Amino acid sequence: MDREQTEKLYQAHYMRVFSYAMTLSGDRTLAEEITQETFYRAFAKADKFRKESDEVTWLCAIAKNYFYDEKRRQGKTGPIPEGTDLPDPGKGIEQTAVDRDSSFRIHVALHALEEPYREIFELRVFGELSFSEIGTIFGKTENWARVTYHRARLKLQERMEKQ
């Protein structure tokens, strides 16, 4: 892969890979590291890409593998905690508190979801991947990804109602 091709690949897919890495890690710094390592590995092994899937699907699979390798290497389980966000100055303090509380409740319910429901939901909502791409990442069909996402939404909704 020449310099122009690598630049095109990077420009075309950086944000989607970074978004996916944020979904996996929940940490901006780690997501940047995952994204950087993903493109490094992709460029180093570009000749082995068989074009059986989309480039972004291939890149997300590399990112996922790297993330799980790092978790195993570090001996960590579960998501990496996210840093505290500063309040939005355009919102009133009451709305900020309500938004933060709602967001926290959603994250608690999402964290309690079992796999693969949690990851499918995160890939679809936060990673903005298509069902076809999600299915490819898991080595399953597009229909499987749709059904699993729908079930994840129902489970999340049930947990939110219980809270």
N, C-alpha and C positions, 0 to 999 in steps of 0.2 A: 504494500500500500504506500503510495507516494505522499508527499507532504500535502498536496492539494486535496487528495481524497481524505486524509486524516482530518484536515481542517474542516471539510464539509461534514464529515461524520460527527465531529465534535460540535460544530455550530448547530446542526440539525437536531441533535438529541441530548445536549447537555442538560437543559431544564427538566426534561422528562426523567432522566436518570437521577438528577439531583432530587427531584420531588419524590421519586421512589425511595431513594436512600434516606430522605427525611422521614418517610413513612416507616421504614424499617427501624431506624435508630432513634428518632425523636430528638436528635441532637444535631444542631447545625454544623458544628465543627467536625463531628464524626461523619455526617452526611457529605461534607466537602471532601474528606479523606477517602470515603468510599467511592465517590464520583471520580476523583483523581485516579485512584487505583484501578477503577473499572476501565477507564479510557486507556490507561497505561497497558493493562493486560490485553485489551481489545486490539490496540495497535501492535503489540508484540506478537499476537497470535492471529492476526487478521487473515493470514493465508489458510487457517484451519476453519474459518467461518464457511459453513456449507450452504448458506443461503436457503435453508429449509424453513426459516422463520424470518420475521422482520428484523431489521437491525436493532431497533429499540428493544425488542423482546430479547434478543441475544445479549444486549448490553445490560438489561435488567437482571437476566439470569446470572451474568458475571457479578453484578453488584450484590445480588442475594447470596451467592456462594461466598464472596469475600466477607460479607457481613457475618454470616454464620461461622466461617473459619475464624474470624476475629473473636467472636463470642466464645467459641470453644477454646481458643488460645488463651484468652483471659480468664476462662473458667466462670463466665457470667451466664446467668439464665434470666429470662424476662427482658422487658424493654429497658433501655438505658434512660434514666430520668431526664426530663426536659428542664431547661433553665427557666427561671422565672421571668415572665414578660413584664415590661413596664406598662402602666395604664395608658390608654389612648387619651391624649389631652383634649380631644374634641368631644368626649363623652362625659356625662355627669358621673359623679362618684357612685350614685345609686345604680345606674345602668352598668357601669364597669363591674360592680360587685355582683349583680345579677348574671351578667355575661360570664364572669369568671366562675361563679358557682355552677352555672349550667354546663360550661365547658368541662369543669372538673368532674361533674356527675357523669357526663358522657364518656370521658376518658376512663373513669372508674369502671363503668359498665362495659366499655370496650375492652379494657384490660382483662376483665373477668371472662370474656368470651374464649372458648376453647379454639384451638387450631383445627382446621384451616380457616374457620369462619372469620377470626380476627384479621388474619393477613389478607384474605380475599376482600373484606370490607375496606381495609386500609388501602389496598392497591387500587380499588375502584374509586373510592372517595378522595383520598389524599394524593394518591399517585396518578389519578386520572387515566388509568390504563383501560383499554377496551376489554370486553369479555374474552375476545379472541386472544389477546396478548396475555391475559391472566391465565387462560387455559394452557397456553403454550409454556408459560413459566412453570406450571405444575405438571406438565406432561399429560394434560387432560384435554377434553373437548371444550369448545366455547359454551355449549349447553350446560356442561358440568359447572363451569364458572358462573353462569347466570343463576342456576338453581342454588348453588352454594352461597352466592351473594344475597339472594332473596331470603334464604334461611337465616343468614347472619343478621340481616335487617330485622327480621321478625324476633330473633333472640334478643337483639339489642333493644328493640322496642319493649319487649316484655320486661327486661331488666330495668329499663328506665321507668316504666309504670310502677314497678315494685318499690322503687326508691321514692 
